Amino acid sequence: MKLYYNRTKIVATMGPASAPKDILLSMVKAGVNVCRLNFSHGKTEDHKKVIETIREINEQYKTNVAILADLQGPKIRIGLVKDGGIHLINGTRINITTNECIGDDNQIYITYETFPQDVKTNEIILLDDGKIQMRVLETNRKDTVICEVLHGGILTSRKGVNLPNTKVSIPSLTEEDLVNLHFALDNDVEWIGLSFVRDAGDITELKRVINSRNSAARVIAKIEKPEAIDNIDAIIAATDGVMVARGDLGVEMPLEQVPLLQKMIARKCRAASKPVIVATQMLESMITTPRPTRAEVNDVANSVLDGADAVMLSGETSVGEFPLIVIETMAKIVRDVEEFGYPFNTTQKQDNLDTNSPNYLSDAVCGSAVYLAEHTNAVGIVAMTTSGYTAFEISSYRPKASTYIFTSNRQLLNALSLVWGVRAFYYDQLESTDKTISDVNGMLKTEKLIQSGDVVINTASVPIVTQGKTNMLKVSVVE
């Protein structure tokens, strides 16, 4: 099957528009690397069918499409309101109560039980993605908060609530999240997205549950709260990957700060060898039209130039009218940017390696592989790994040479589909270093990815059966 192999990966959210096998297969052919299951929407049986379809495509067409299970997290919402919507007028007062009721001009219900205890006077409350804004006047610290409407409008049922100034006491993993998490782990998904991360402890708790299930699933920390920005270094250190979730982040923080935060997070993730996804409204207009706006094209292009491992689509592929055209459009943007210019400095990270790191020697070998590849005009860096560490490390340099990873870990084959520039292959014939290098180079030649006379850089462990110790590299000329 002919596939487009982009370096910056494409994450597509699954939904009614993309669930049929023929449509999903066409999207994979066009460039989808990771399928996102959004547990904020859909039923378990729907997600199960999508998982089965992805596995069928991987098996039948020898693809490595990964699955990202995105947990909803402690999403705060208002309850039902009368007449389908109420008109909130600037300057008026309204009560927000934790006692369930049908909302009207006087009071509305909130799903956040400890809201009156957590909120403070003069803090801002945002409803419906910030379209409606209120200010806290008073709280009885029991069940009711009195607010003033600063910017009103029509408020409809079940809209989301953002509290940019409030220290929220809700646990990062809700009971519903735990149910969905166990479902995802039962189905061996490769990545778990954790919403509304506040600090590294949220990641640690999720990993504790994953480890208790003896699962190899990796964690994506979704950055969408000011607290996460304050704790970003610790969060990056604790997690396996990061998502710049610009939707809620742009509501809870000044919009003009989001582009710079995106660049900062991408830079820190590359330095830490952690993949980073840029998400939300990338091609939003294509939900209903077959052509993006110029601003959207610029947004995708700039995310690629920022060094994102992946760019993500949400409603565009889950409920949009043109899911295949969206993927084709995004793949073209990614391809043109990658072919036009190369903004990454592959030596900067090598100059700043941590000599006190327990992985310093392996890191130095990986950095040297990228350096050699650049200075020998190698067409590829070919690495062996079991844990995936070498793949993440080499990718973080954003090498010009293609990155080919060979592993006997089948779960890792799919997981690496999220990582910039990496193409993974299954190989388990670990007899000797020379035999392994000959085998993997031969496989790449058979796949017509390299040819006679090409230079490739091979990395591995010596002895070859050693795991977690990349300590050898070789400059090979393909015979």
Sequence and secondary structure as in RCSB ss.txt:
>XXXX:A:sequence
MKLYYNRTKIVATMGPASAPKDILLSMVKAGVNVCRLNFSHGKTEDHKKVIETIREINEQYKTNVAILADLQGPK
IRIGLVKDGGIHLINGTRINITTNECIGDDNQIYITYETFPQDVKTNEIILLDDGKIQMRVLETNRKDTVICEVL
HGGILTSRKGVNLPNTKVSIPSLTEEDLVNLHFALDNDVEWIGLSFVRDAGDITELKRVINSRNSAARVIAKIEK
PEAIDNIDAIIAATDGVMVARGDLGVEMPLEQVPLLQKMIARKCRAASKPVIVATQMLESMITTPRPTRAEVNDV
ANSVLDGADAVMLSGETSVGEFPLIVIETMAKIVRDVEEFGYPFNTTQKQDNLDTNSPNYLSDAVCGSAVYLAEH
TNAVGIVAMTTSGYTAFEISSYRPKASTYIFTSNRQLLNALSLVWGVRAFYYDQLESTDKTISDVNGMLKTEKLI
QSGDVVINTASVPIVTQGKTNMLKVSVVE
>XXXX:A:secstr
      SSEEEEE STTT SHHHHHHHHHHTEEEEEEETTSS HHHHHHHHHHHHHHHHHHT   EEEEE   S 
EEB  BGGG EEE TT EEEEESS   B SSEEEBS TTHHHH  TT EEEETTTTEEEEEEEE SSSEEEEEEE
E EEE TT EEE TT    S SS HHHHHHHHHHHHTT SEEEETT  SHHHHHHHHHHHHHTT   EEEEEE S
HHHHHTHHHHHHHSSEEEEEHHHHHHHS GGGHHHHHHHHHHHHHHTT  EEEESSSSGGGGT SS  HHHHHHH
HHHHHHT SEEEESHHHHT S HHHHHHHHHHHHHHHHHH     TTTTGGG  TTSTTHHHHHHHHHHHHHHHH
TT SEEEEE SSSHHHHHHHHT  SSEEEEEES HHHHHHGGGSTTEEEEE    S HHHHHHHHHHHHHHTTSS
 TT EEEEEE SSTT SS   EEEEEE  
